[in-house]
């Protein structure tokens, strides 16, 4: 498999089409984190597109002695912050239209299993929204993005011990929040605590 560094060198040398390999490689994990952070798939898709756009446009500023993956995640986190602010403004402007279209929409039928999965995801995302941004982002990067602690530290511009602490505190607070708000999910929340010693 070609490394990120090799692809970036080729793109900078004029083989711009090779950037598509970066997009294919990172689209899914970036989308998972963005959707968790922003709460909506359409917002997440836009944030990820903007992330790739700015990464491509700013590629000449990338310092190859650092991890490209970490640089890309940093762009995503910054883009999610900007997107969230922009989308909040849009939401306020279009609130009457959304209310009207929601009233006109026919209810969709879904199987029970899908409903339970959606409820679990909604509970998880609601819990993440209750955490301080730094902890929630660290948890998202670790579990949705699959980043190592060093990569989290680099992406969030903090020390390694701070990154570990943010994940640990985030998981602890998330477990407590789930126990409080969904007692029937308490068994699943307890497993989060079981993972803490290995963090």
Backbone as JSON Lines, residues from 0, in Angstrom:
{"i":0,"aa":"X","n":[0.84,-1.18,0.0],"ca":[0.0,0.0,0.0],"c":[0.89,1.24,0.0]}
{"i":1,"aa":"X","n":[0.54,2.18,-0.83],"ca":[1.29,3.42,-0.93],"c":[1.06,4.26,0.31]}
{"i":2,"aa":"X","n":[2.11,4.85,0.85],"ca":[1.97,5.67,2.05],"c":[1.37,7.03,1.7]}
{"i":3,"aa":"X","n":[0.82,7.69,2.73],"ca":[0.3,9.04,2.54],"c":[1.4,9.95,2.01]}
{"i":4,"aa":"X","n":[2.59,9.82,2.57],"ca":[3.71,10.67,2.17],"c":[4.05,10.54,0.7]}
{"i":5,"aa":"X","n":[4.01,9.3,0.18],"ca":[4.3,9.08,-1.24],"c":[3.22,9.72,-2.12]}
{"i":6,"aa":"X","n":[1.97,9.57,-1.7],"ca":[0.86,10.15,-2.47],"c":[0.98,11.67,-2.47]}
{"i":7,"aa":"X","n":[1.24,12.25,-1.31],"ca":[1.35,13.7,-1.2],"c":[2.5,14.22,-2.07]}
{"i":8,"aa":"X","n":[3.63,13.52,-2.04],"ca":[4.77,13.92,-2.88],"c":[4.39,13.91,-4.35]}
{"i":9,"aa":"X","n":[3.64,12.88,-4.77],"ca":[3.2,12.79,-6.17],"c":[2.25,13.94,-6.52]}
{"i":10,"aa":"X","n":[1.32,14.23,-5.61],"ca":[0.37,15.32,-5.86],"c":[1.11,16.64,-6.0]}
{"i":11,"aa":"X","n":[2.04,16.88,-5.09],"ca":[2.82,18.13,-5.14],"c":[3.7,18.21,-6.38]}
{"i":12,"aa":"X","n":[4.06,17.04,-6.93],"ca":[4.88,17.0,-8.15],"c":[4.04,17.14,-9.42]}
{"i":13,"aa":"X","n":[2.72,17.25,-9.26],"ca":[1.86,17.48,-10.42],"c":[0.83,16.41,-10.69]}
{"i":14,"aa":"X","n":[0.89,15.26,-10.02],"ca":[-0.08,14.18,-10.23],"c":[-1.28,14.42,-9.31]}
{"i":15,"aa":"X","n":[-2.02,15.48,-9.6],"ca":[-3.11,15.92,-8.72],"c":[-4.19,14.87,-8.54]}
{"i":16,"aa":"X","n":[-4.4,14.03,-9.55],"ca":[-5.44,13.0,-9.47],"c":[-5.18,11.99,-8.36]}
{"i":17,"aa":"X","n":[-3.94,11.89,-7.9],"ca":[-3.61,10.94,-6.83],"c":[-4.25,11.33,-5.5]}
{"i":18,"aa":"X","n":[-4.66,12.58,-5.38],"ca":[-5.3,13.0,-4.13],"c":[-6.59,12.22,-3.88]}
{"i":19,"aa":"X","n":[-7.18,11.7,-4.95],"ca":[-8.38,10.87,-4.82],"c":[-8.12,9.66,-3.93]}
{"i":20,"aa":"X","n":[-6.9,9.15,-3.93],"ca":[-6.55,8.03,-3.05],"c":[-6.64,8.44,-1.58]}
{"i":21,"aa":"X","n":[-6.25,9.65,-1.29],"ca":[-6.37,10.18,0.08],"c":[-7.85,10.27,0.46]}
{"i":22,"aa":"X","n":[-8.65,10.76,-0.47],"ca":[-10.09,10.87,-0.21],"c":[-10.68,9.49,0.09]}
{"i":23,"aa":"X","n":[-10.38,8.51,-0.74],"ca":[-10.91,7.15,-0.52],"c":[-10.43,6.58,0.81]}
{"i":24,"aa":"X","n":[-9.2,6.84,1.17],"ca":[-8.6,6.3,2.38],"c":[-9.23,6.88,3.65]}
{"i":25,"aa":"X","n":[-9.57,8.15,3.63],"ca":[-10.0,8.83,4.86],"c":[-11.47,9.22,4.9]}
{"i":26,"aa":"X","n":[-12.19,9.07,3.82],"ca":[-13.59,9.52,3.76],"c":[-14.44,8.92,4.88]}
{"i":27,"aa":"X","n":[-14.42,7.63,5.05],"ca":[-15.29,6.98,6.04],"c":[-14.95,7.38,7.47]}
{"i":28,"aa":"X","n":[-13.7,7.28,7.93],"ca":[-13.44,7.67,9.31],"c":[-13.69,9.16,9.57]}
{"i":29,"aa":"X","n":[-13.37,10.02,8.61],"ca":[-13.65,11.44,8.79],"c":[-15.16,11.67,8.89]}
{"i":30,"aa":"X","n":[-15.92,10.96,8.06],"ca":[-17.38,11.1,8.07],"c":[-17.98,10.67,9.4]}
{"i":31,"aa":"X","n":[-17.47,9.58,9.97],"ca":[-17.97,9.11,11.27],"c":[-17.78,10.17,12.35]}
{"i":32,"aa":"X","n":[-16.59,10.73,12.41],"ca":[-16.31,11.74,13.43],"c":[-17.13,12.99,13.17]}
{"i":33,"aa":"X","n":[-17.2,13.43,11.93],"ca":[-17.95,14.65,11.61],"c":[-19.44,14.48,11.93]}
{"i":34,"aa":"X","n":[-20.0,13.32,11.61],"ca":[-21.42,13.12,11.9],"c":[-21.66,13.08,13.4]}
{"i":35,"aa":"X","n":[-20.76,12.48,14.13],"ca":[-20.89,12.47,15.58],"c":[-20.79,13.88,16.14]}
{"i":36,"aa":"X","n":[-19.89,14.65,15.6],"ca":[-19.66,16.02,16.09],"c":[-20.8,16.95,15.72]}
{"i":37,"aa":"X","n":[-21.33,16.82,14.49],"ca":[-22.31,17.77,13.99],"c":[-23.75,17.29,14.15]}
{"i":38,"aa":"X","n":[-23.94,15.98,14.29],"ca":[-25.28,15.46,14.56],"c":[-26.15,15.22,13.34]}
{"i":39,"aa":"X","n":[-25.69,15.57,12.18],"ca":[-26.48,15.37,10.97],"c":[-25.57,14.91,9.85]}
{"i":40,"aa":"X","n":[-26.06,13.96,9.07],"ca":[-25.25,13.4,7.99],"c":[-24.95,14.44,6.91]}
{"i":41,"aa":"X","n":[-25.94,15.26,6.56],"ca":[-25.71,16.25,5.51],"c":[-24.68,17.29,5.94]}
{"i":42,"aa":"X","n":[-24.71,17.69,7.2],"ca":[-23.71,18.63,7.71],"c":[-22.33,17.97,7.7]}
{"i":43,"aa":"X","n":[-22.3,16.69,8.09],"ca":[-21.03,15.96,8.14],"c":[-20.43,15.83,6.75]}
{"i":44,"aa":"X","n":[-21.26,15.5,5.76],"ca":[-20.77,15.37,4.39],"c":[-20.16,16.68,3.91]}
{"i":45,"aa":"X","n":[-20.83,17.77,4.23],"ca":[-20.31,19.08,3.83],"c":[-18.98,19.39,4.53]}
{"i":46,"aa":"X","n":[-18.9,19.08,5.82],"ca":[-17.66,19.33,6.57],"c":[-16.51,18.49,6.03]}
{"i":47,"aa":"X","n":[-16.79,17.25,5.67],"ca":[-15.74,16.38,5.13],"c":[-15.29,16.87,3.76]}
{"i":48,"aa":"X","n":[-16.25,17.29,2.93],"ca":[-15.88,17.85,1.62],"c":[-15.0,19.08,1.79]}
{"i":49,"aa":"X","n":[-15.39,19.94,2.72],"ca":[-14.59,21.15,2.99],"c":[-13.2,20.78,3.51]}
{"i":50,"aa":"X","n":[-13.14,19.74,4.32],"ca":[-11.85,19.28,4.85],"c":[-10.93,18.86,3.72]}
{"i":51,"aa":"X","n":[-11.44,18.05,2.81],"ca":[-10.63,17.62,1.67],"c":[-10.26,18.8,0.77]}
{"i":52,"aa":"X","n":[-11.2,19.71,0.58],"ca":[-10.92,20.88,-0.25],"c":[-9.77,21.69,0.35]}
{"i":53,"aa":"X","n":[-9.86,21.99,1.65],"ca":[-8.82,22.8,2.29],"c":[-7.5,22.04,2.39]}
{"i":54,"aa":"X","n":[-7.56,20.75,2.59],"ca":[-6.32,19.96,2.63],"c":[-5.63,20.02,1.27]}
{"i":55,"aa":"X","n":[-6.4,19.84,0.2],"ca":[-5.82,19.89,-1.14],"c":[-5.27,21.28,-1.44]}
{"i":56,"aa":"X","n":[-6.07,22.29,-1.12],"ca":[-5.67,23.67,-1.41],"c":[-4.43,24.08,-0.61]}
{"i":57,"aa":"X","n":[-4.3,23.56,0.6],"ca":[-3.2,23.95,1.5],"c":[-2.08,22.92,1.53]}
{"i":58,"aa":"X","n":[-2.11,21.97,0.65],"ca":[-1.14,20.87,0.67],"c":[0.3,21.37,0.64]}
{"i":59,"aa":"X","n":[0.54,22.46,-0.03],"ca":[1.9,23.0,-0.1],"c":[2.4,23.49,1.26]}
{"i":60,"aa":"X","n":[1.49,23.7,2.23],"ca":[1.9,24.15,3.57],"c":[2.15,22.98,4.51]}
{"i":61,"aa":"X","n":[1.79,21.77,4.1],"ca":[1.96,20.59,4.95],"c":[3.45,20.31,5.17]}
{"i":62,"aa":"X","n":[3.82,20.09,6.42],"ca":[5.2,19.78,6.79],"c":[5.35,18.26,6.88]}
{"i":63,"aa":"X","n":[6.09,17.68,5.96],"ca":[6.17,16.22,5.86],"c":[6.89,15.55,7.02]}
{"i":64,"aa":"X","n":[7.48,16.31,7.92],"ca":[8.08,15.65,9.08],"c":[7.02,15.29,10.13]}
{"i":65,"aa":"X","n":[5.79,15.74,9.9],"ca":[4.68,15.39,10.77],"c":[3.73,14.46,10.02]}
{"i":66,"aa":"X","n":[2.86,13.8,10.76],"ca":[1.91,12.87,10.17],"c":[0.84,13.6,9.35]}
{"i":67,"aa":"X","n":[0.66,13.16,8.1],"ca":[-0.4,13.74,7.27],"c":[-1.76,13.45,7.88]}
{"i":68,"aa":"X","n":[-1.91,12.23,8.37],"ca":[-3.18,11.83,8.98],"c":[-3.57,12.78,10.1]}
{"i":69,"aa":"X","n":[-2.63,13.14,10.96],"ca":[-2.9,14.06,12.06],"c":[-3.25,15.44,11.53]}
{"i":70,"aa":"X","n":[-2.54,15.88,10.51],"ca":[-2.8,17.19,9.9],"c":[-4.23,17.22,9.34]}
{"i":71,"aa":"X","n":[-4.64,16.14,8.69],"ca":[-5.98,16.06,8.12],"c":[-7.05,16.08,9.21]}
{"i":72,"aa":"X","n":[-6.82,15.35,10.31],"ca":[-7.78,15.34,11.42],"c":[-7.9,16.73,12.05]}
{"i":73,"aa":"X","n":[-6.79,17.44,12.13],"ca":[-6.83,18.8,12.68],"c":[-7.7,19.7,11.8]}
{"i":74,"aa":"X","n":[-7.55,19.56,10.49],"ca":[-8.38,20.34,9.57],"c":[-9.85,19.98,9.78]}
{"i":75,"aa":"X","n":[-10.15,18.69,9.93],"ca":[-11.54,18.27,10.14],"c":[-12.12,18.89,11.4]}
{"i":76,"aa":"X","n":[-11.41,18.82,12.52],"ca":[-11.93,19.38,13.76],"c":[-12.21,20.87,13.62]}
{"i":77,"aa":"X","n":[-11.3,21.59,13.0],"ca":[-11.51,23.02,12.77],"c":[-12.7,23.26,11.85]}
{"i":78,"aa":"X","n":[-12.82,22.45,10.82],"ca":[-13.92,22.59,9.88],"c":[-15.25,22.27,10.55]}
{"i":79,"aa":"X","n":[-15.28,21.28,11.42],"ca":[-16.51,20.95,12.15],"c":[-16.95,22.12,13.02]}
{"i":80,"aa":"X","n":[-16.0,22.76,13.67],"ca":[-16.35,23.93,14.49],"c":[-16.96,25.03,13.63]}
{"i":81,"aa":"X","n":[-16.32,25.33,12.5],"ca":[-16.85,26.36,11.6],"c":[-18.2,25.94,11.02]}
{"i":82,"aa":"X","n":[-18.31,24.7,10.61],"ca":[-19.56,24.21,10.02],"c":[-20.7,24.28,11.02]}
{"i":83,"aa":"X","n":[-20.42,23.9,12.25],"ca":[-21.47,23.92,13.27],"c":[-21.98,25.34,13.47]}
{"i":84,"aa":"X","n":[-21.08,26.29,13.56],"ca":[-21.5,27.69,13.72],"c":[-22.31,28.15,12.51]}
{"i":85,"aa":"X","n":[-21.85,27.82,11.32],"ca":[-22.55,28.22,10.1],"c":[-23.92,27.56,10.02]}
{"i":86,"aa":"X","n":[-23.99,26.28,10.35],"ca":[-25.25,25.56,10.27],"c":[-26.25,26.06,11.32]}
{"i":87,"aa":"X","n":[-25.75,26.46,12.47],"ca":[-26.65,27.01,13.49],"c":[-27.3,28.29,12.95]}
{"i":88,"aa":"X","n":[-26.53,29.11,12.26],"ca":[-27.1,30.32,11.67],"c":[-28.14,29.95,10.62]}
{"i":89,"aa":"X","n":[-27.82,28.98,9.78],"ca":[-28.77,28.54,8.75],"c":[-30.04,27.98,9.37]}
{"i":90,"aa":"X","n":[-29.87,27.22,10.44],"ca":[-31.02,26.6,11.1],"c":[-31.97,27.68,11.61]}
{"i":91,"aa":"X","n":[-31.44,28.73,12.2],"ca":[-32.28,29.81,12.71],"c":[-33.01,30.51,11.57]}
{"i":92,"aa":"X","n":[-32.34,30.66,10.44],"ca":[-32.96,31.33,9.29],"c":[-34.04,30.49,8.63]}
{"i":93,"aa":"X","n":[-33.89,29.16,8.64],"ca":[-34.82,28.29,7.92],"c":[-35.76,27.51,8.83]}
{"i":94,"aa":"X","n":[-35.83,27.85,10.11],"ca":[-36.66,27.1,11.05],"c":[-38.11,26.98,10.61]}
{"i":95,"aa":"X","n":[-38.78,28.03,10.13],"ca":[-40.17,27.87,9.7],"c":[-40.33,26.88,8.55]}
{"i":96,"aa":"X","n":[-39.41,26.89,7.58],"ca":[-39.49,25.96,6.44],"c":[-39.33,24.51,6.89]}
{"i":97,"aa":"X","n":[-38.4,24.26,7.81],"ca":[-38.17,22.89,8.29],"c":[-39.39,22.37,9.04]}
{"i":98,"aa":"X","n":[-40.04,23.22,9.81],"ca":[-41.22,22.82,10.57],"c":[-42.33,22.43,9.61]}
{"i":99,"aa":"X","n":[-42.54,23.22,8.58],"ca":[-43.58,22.93,7.6],"c":[-43.3,21.62,6.86]}
{"i":100,"aa":"X","n":[-42.07,21.4,6.42],"ca":[-41.75,20.17,5.69],"c":[-41.83,18.95,6.59]}
{"i":101,"aa":"X","n":[-41.52,19.1,7.87],"ca":[-41.62,17.97,8.8],"c":[-43.08,17.58,9.0]}
{"i":102,"aa":"X","n":[-43.98,18.55,9.0],"ca":[-45.4,18.26,9.17],"c":[-45.96,17.56,7.94]}
{"i":103,"aa":"X","n":[-45.42,17.87,6.75],"ca":[-45.92,17.28,5.51],"c":[-45.35,15.9,5.24]}
{"i":104,"aa":"X","n":[-44.21,15.57,5.84],"ca":[-43.54,14.3,5.56],"c":[-44.33,13.14,6.13]}
{"i":105,"aa":"X","n":[-44.38,12.05,5.38],"ca":[-45.05,10.84,5.86],"c":[-44.1,10.08,6.78]}
{"i":106,"aa":"X","n":[-44.63,9.5,7.86],"ca":[-43.75,8.76,8.76],"c":[-43.19,7.51,8.07]}
{"i":107,"aa":"X","n":[-41.92,7.27,8.26],"ca":[-41.27,6.11,7.66],"c":[-41.39,4.91,8.59]}
{"i":108,"aa":"X","n":[-41.65,3.75,8.03],"ca":[-41.72,2.54,8.83],"c":[-40.34,1.91,8.88]}
{"i":109,"aa":"X","n":[-39.92,1.53,10.08],"ca":[-38.61,0.89,10.24],"c":[-38.77,-0.33,11.11]}
{"i":110,"aa":"X","n":[-37.95,-1.34,10.92],"ca":[-38.0,-2.52,11.77],"c":[-37.57,-2.17,13.19]}
{"i":111,"aa":"X","n":[-38.01,-2.98,14.14],"ca":[-37.7,-2.76,15.54],"c":[-36.19,-2.71,15.78]}
{"i":112,"aa":"X","n":[-35.44,-3.58,15.16],"ca":[-33.99,-3.59,15.37],"c":[-33.36,-2.27,14.94]}
{"i":113,"aa":"X","n":[-33.81,-1.74,13.82],"ca":[-33.27,-0.46,13.35],"c":[-33.63,0.65,14.33]}
{"i":114,"aa":"X","n":[-34.84,0.62,14.85],"ca":[-35.27,1.63,15.81],"c":[-34.4,1.59,17.07]}
{"i":115,"aa":"X","n":[-34.15,0.38,17.57],"ca":[-33.32,0.26,18.77],"c":[-31.9,0.74,18.52]}
{"i":116,"aa":"X","n":[-31.37,0.42,17.35],"ca":[-30.03,0.89,16.99],"c":[-30.01,2.41,16.91]}
{"i":117,"aa":"X","n":[-31.02,2.98,16.3],"ca":[-31.09,4.44,16.19],"c":[-31.2,5.07,17.57]}
{"i":118,"aa":"X","n":[-31.98,4.45,18.47],"ca":[-32.09,4.99,19.82],"c":[-30.75,4.93,20.55]}
{"i":119,"aa":"X","n":[-30.02,3.83,20.37],"ca":[-28.71,3.71,21.01],"c":[-27.74,4.75,20.47]}
{"i":120,"aa":"X","n":[-27.75,4.94,19.14],"ca":[-26.88,5.96,18.54],"c":[-27.28,7.35,19.03]}
{"i":121,"aa":"X","n":[-28.58,7.6,19.08],"ca":[-29.05,8.91,19.55],"c":[-28.63,9.14,20.99]}
{"i":122,"aa":"X","n":[-28.71,8.11,21.81],"ca":[-28.3,8.22,23.2],"c":[-26.8,8.52,23.3]}
{"i":123,"aa":"X","n":[-26.01,7.8,22.53],"ca":[-24.56,8.02,22.53],"c":[-24.23,9.44,22.09]}
{"i":124,"aa":"X","n":[-24.84,9.89,21.01],"ca":[-24.54,11.23,20.5],"c":[-25.04,12.31,21.45]}
{"i":125,"aa":"X","n":[-26.18,12.07,22.09],"ca":[-26.66,13.03,23.09],"c":[-25.69,13.1,24.26]}
{"i":126,"aa":"X","n":[-25.18,11.95,24.68],"ca":[-24.2,11.93,25.76],"c":[-22.92,12.66,25.38]}
{"i":127,"aa":"X","n":[-22.46,12.46,24.16],"ca":[-21.26,13.16,23.69],"c":[-21.46,14.67,23.67]}
{"i":128,"aa":"X","n":[-22.69,15.1,23.34],"ca":[-22.96,16.55,23.31],"c":[-22.93,17.16,24.71]}
{"i":129,"aa":"X","n":[-23.08,16.34,25.75],"ca":[-23.05,16.84,27.12],"c":[-21.63,17.04,27.63]}
{"i":130,"aa":"X","n":[-20.67,16.44,26.97],"ca":[-19.27,16.54,27.39],"c":[-18.68,17.87,26.94]}
{"i":131,"aa":"X","n":[-17.65,18.34,27.65],"ca":[-16.89,19.48,27.12],"c":[-16.34,19.11,25.74]}
{"i":132,"aa":"X","n":[-16.25,20.09,24.85],"ca":[-15.81,19.83,23.47],"c":[-14.5,19.06,23.4]}
{"i":133,"aa":"X","n":[-13.53,19.42,24.22],"ca":[-12.22,18.77,24.15],"c":[-12.33,17.28,24.47]}
{"i":134,"aa":"X","n":[-13.13,16.92,25.47],"ca":[-13.3,15.51,25.82],"c":[-14.1,14.78,24.75]}
{"i":135,"aa":"X","n":[-15.18,15.39,24.28],"ca":[-16.01,14.75,23.26],"c":[-15.21,14.51,21.98]}
{"i":136,"aa":"X","n":[-14.43,15.51,21.57],"ca":[-13.63,15.34,20.36],"c":[-12.57,14.26,20.54]}
{"i":137,"aa":"X","n":[-11.96,14.2,21.71],"ca":[-10.95,13.16,21.97],"c":[-11.58,11.77,21.89]}
{"i":138,"aa":"X","n":[-12.77,11.6,22.47],"ca":[-13.47,10.31,22.42],"c":[-13.83,9.98,20.97]}
{"i":139,"aa":"X","n":[-14.33,10.96,20.23],"ca":[-14.7,10.73,18.82],"c":[-13.48,10.31,18.0]}
{"i":140,"aa":"X","n":[-12.37,11.02,18.19],"ca":[-11.17,10.69,17.42],"c":[-10.67,9.3,17.75]}
{"i":141,"aa":"X","n":[-10.76,8.92,19.03],"ca":[-10.27,7.61,19.46],"c":[-11.15,6.48,18.93]}
{"i":142,"aa":"X","n":[-12.46,6.62,19.09],"ca":[-13.35,5.49,18.81],"c":[-14.04,5.55,17.45]}
{"i":143,"aa":"X","n":[-14.34,6.73,16.93],"ca":[-14.93,6.82,15.6],"c":[-13.85,6.96,14.54]}
{"i":144,"aa":"X","n":[-12.77,7.65,14.88],"ca":[-11.69,7.88,13.93],"c":[-10.58,6.86,14.0]}
{"i":145,"aa":"X","n":[-10.5,6.12,15.11],"ca":[-9.48,5.09,15.26],"c":[-8.07,5.64,15.44]}
{"i":146,"aa":"X","n":[-7.95,6.87,15.94],"ca":[-6.63,7.46,16.12],"c":[-5.96,6.93,17.38]}
{"i":147,"aa":"X","n":[-4.65,6.88,17.34],"ca":[-3.85,6.53,18.51],"c":[-3.75,7.78,19.38]}
{"i":148,"aa":"X","n":[-3.38,7.58,20.64],"ca":[-3.32,8.72,21.56],"c":[-2.35,9.79,21.08]}
{"i":149,"aa":"X","n":[-1.22,9.39,20.52],"ca":[-0.25,10.38,20.02],"c":[-0.87,11.2,18.9]}
{"i":150,"aa":"X","n":[-1.64,10.55,18.03],"ca":[-2.3,11.27,16.93],"c":[-3.37,12.22,17.46]}
{"i":151,"aa":"X","n":[-4.09,11.78,18.49],"ca":[-5.09,12.65,19.12],"c":[-4.4,13.87,19.7]}
{"i":152,"aa":"X","n":[-3.3,13.65,20.4],"ca":[-2.56,14.76,21.0],"c":[-2.1,15.74,19.92]}
{"i":153,"aa":"X","n":[-1.58,15.23,18.83],"ca":[-1.13,16.11,17.75],"c":[-2.29,16.85,17.1]}
{"i":154,"aa":"X","n":[-3.39,16.13,16.83],"ca":[-4.54,16.75,16.17],"c":[-5.18,17.83,17.05]}
{"i":155,"aa":"X","n":[-5.15,17.62,18.36],"ca":[-5.78,18.56,19.28],"c":[-4.78,19.54,19.89]}
{"i":156,"aa":"X","n":[-3.53,19.45,19.44],"ca":[-2.47,20.35,19.91],"c":[-2.36,20.35,21.44]}
{"i":157,"aa":"X","n":[-2.21,19.15,21.99],"ca":[-2.04,19.0,23.43],"c":[-1.02,17.89,23.69]}
{"i":158,"aa":"X","n":[-0.65,17.72,24.93],"ca":[0.3,16.67,25.28],"c":[-0.34,15.29,25.26]}
{"i":159,"aa":"X","n":[0.51,14.27,25.22],"ca":[0.04,12.89,25.19],"c":[-0.78,12.57,26.44]}
{"i":160,"aa":"X","n":[-0.3,12.95,27.61],"ca":[-1.04,12.66,28.84],"c":[-2.37,13.4,28.86]}
{"i":161,"aa":"X","n":[-2.42,14.6,28.29],"ca":[-3.68,15.35,28.22],"c":[-4.66,14.63,27.31]}
{"i":162,"aa":"X","n":[-4.19,14.12,26.18],"ca":[-5.07,13.38,25.27],"c":[-5.64,12.14,25.95]}
{"i":163,"aa":"X","n":[-4.79,11.39,26.66],"ca":[-5.25,10.2,27.38],"c":[-6.27,10.59,28.44]}
{"i":164,"aa":"X","n":[-5.98,11.66,29.15],"ca":[-6.87,12.12,30.22],"c":[-8.22,12.55,29.65]}
{"i":165,"aa":"X","n":[-8.21,13.24,28.52],"ca":[-9.47,13.67,27.9],"c":[-10.32,12.47,27.5]}
{"i":166,"aa":"X","n":[-9.7,11.44,26.96],"ca":[-10.46,10.24,26.59],"c":[-11.0,9.57,27.84]}
{"i":167,"aa":"X","n":[-10.15,9.39,28.85],"ca":[-10.56,8.73,30.09],"c":[-11.7,9.48,30.77]}
{"i":168,"aa":"X","n":[-11.55,10.79,30.94],"ca":[-12.6,11.59,31.58],"c":[-13.87,11.58,30.73]}
{"i":169,"aa":"X","n":[-13.7,11.67,29.42],"ca":[-14.87,11.64,28.54],"c":[-15.64,10.34,28.66]}
{"i":170,"aa":"X","n":[-14.93,9.21,28.69],"ca":[-15.6,7.91,28.84],"c":[-16.28,7.79,30.2]}
{"i":171,"aa":"X","n":[-15.61,8.26,31.24],"ca":[-16.18,8.19,32.59],"c":[-17.47,9.02,32.66]}
{"i":172,"aa":"X","n":[-17.41,10.25,32.16],"ca":[-18.6,11.11,32.19],"c":[-19.7,10.59,31.27]}
{"i":173,"aa":"X","n":[-19.32,10.04,30.14],"ca":[-20.3,9.48,29.21],"c":[-21.01,8.28,29.85]}
{"i":174,"aa":"X","n":[-20.26,7.42,30.52],"ca":[-20.86,6.27,31.21],"c":[-21.85,6.73,32.27]}
{"i":175,"aa":"X","n":[-21.46,7.73,33.05],"ca":[-22.35,8.24,34.11],"c":[-23.61,8.85,33.49]}
{"i":176,"aa":"X","n":[-23.44,9.58,32.41],"ca":[-24.59,10.23,31.77],"c":[-25.56,9.18,31.23]}
{"i":177,"aa":"X","n":[-25.03,8.14,30.6],"ca":[-25.89,7.08,30.06],"c":[-26.63,6.37,31.18]}
{"i":178,"aa":"X","n":[-25.94,6.08,32.29],"ca":[-26.61,5.44,33.43],"c":[-27.75,6.3,33.95]}
{"i":179,"aa":"X","n":[-27.53,7.59,34.0],"ca":[-28.54,8.51,34.53],"c":[-29.73,8.68,33.59]}
{"i":180,"aa":"X","n":[-29.47,8.74,32.29],"ca":[-30.52,9.05,31.34],"c":[-31.15,7.85,30.65]}
{"i":181,"aa":"X","n":[-30.54,6.7,30.79],"ca":[-31.1,5.49,30.18],"c":[-30.74,4.3,31.05]}
{"i":182,"aa":"X","n":[-31.43,4.14,32.18],"ca":[-31.09,3.04,33.09],"c":[-31.14,1.67,32.41]}
{"i":183,"aa":"X","n":[-32.01,1.5,31.41],"ca":[-32.08,0.2,30.7],"c":[-30.82,-0.05,29.88]}
{"i":184,"aa":"X","n":[-30.01,0.99,29.64],"ca":[-28.75,0.84,28.92],"c":[-27.57,0.71,29.88]}
{"i":185,"aa":"X","n":[-27.84,0.66,31.17],"ca":[-26.77,0.7,32.18],"c":[-25.76,-0.44,31.99]}
{"i":186,"aa":"X","n":[-26.23,-1.61,31.57],"ca":[-25.29,-2.72,31.36],"c":[-24.28,-2.38,30.28]}
{"i":187,"aa":"X","n":[-24.74,-1.76,29.19],"ca":[-23.82,-1.35,28.13],"c":[-22.89,-0.25,28.57]}
{"i":188,"aa":"X","n":[-23.39,0.67,29.4],"ca":[-22.55,1.76,29.88],"c":[-21.47,1.24,30.8]}
{"i":189,"aa":"X","n":[-21.79,0.2,31.55],"ca":[-20.79,-0.34,32.46],"c":[-19.57,-0.85,31.7]}
{"i":190,"aa":"X","n":[-19.77,-1.31,30.48],"ca":[-18.63,-1.81,29.72],"c":[-17.66,-0.7,29.37]}
{"i":191,"aa":"X","n":[-18.13,0.55,29.31],"ca":[-17.21,1.65,29.07],"c":[-16.2,1.76,30.2]}
{"i":192,"aa":"X","n":[-16.68,1.62,31.45],"ca":[-15.78,1.68,32.59],"c":[-14.77,0.54,32.54]}
{"i":193,"aa":"X","n":[-15.2,-0.61,32.05],"ca":[-14.3,-1.75,31.98],"c":[-13.13,-1.49,31.04]}
{"i":194,"aa":"X","n":[-13.32,-0.58,30.07],"ca":[-12.25,-0.29,29.11],"c":[-11.25,0.72,29.64]}
{"i":195,"aa":"X","n":[-11.58,1.41,30.72],"ca":[-10.73,2.5,31.18],"c":[-9.33,2.08,31.59]}
{"i":196,"aa":"X","n":[-9.12,0.96,32.32],"ca":[-7.75,0.64,32.69],"c":[-6.83,0.47,31.49]}
{"i":197,"aa":"X","n":[-7.35,0.03,30.37],"ca":[-6.53,-0.15,29.18],"c":[-6.32,1.12,28.39]}
{"i":198,"aa":"X","n":[-7.01,2.19,28.77],"ca":[-6.88,3.45,28.05],"c":[-5.48,3.94,28.21]}
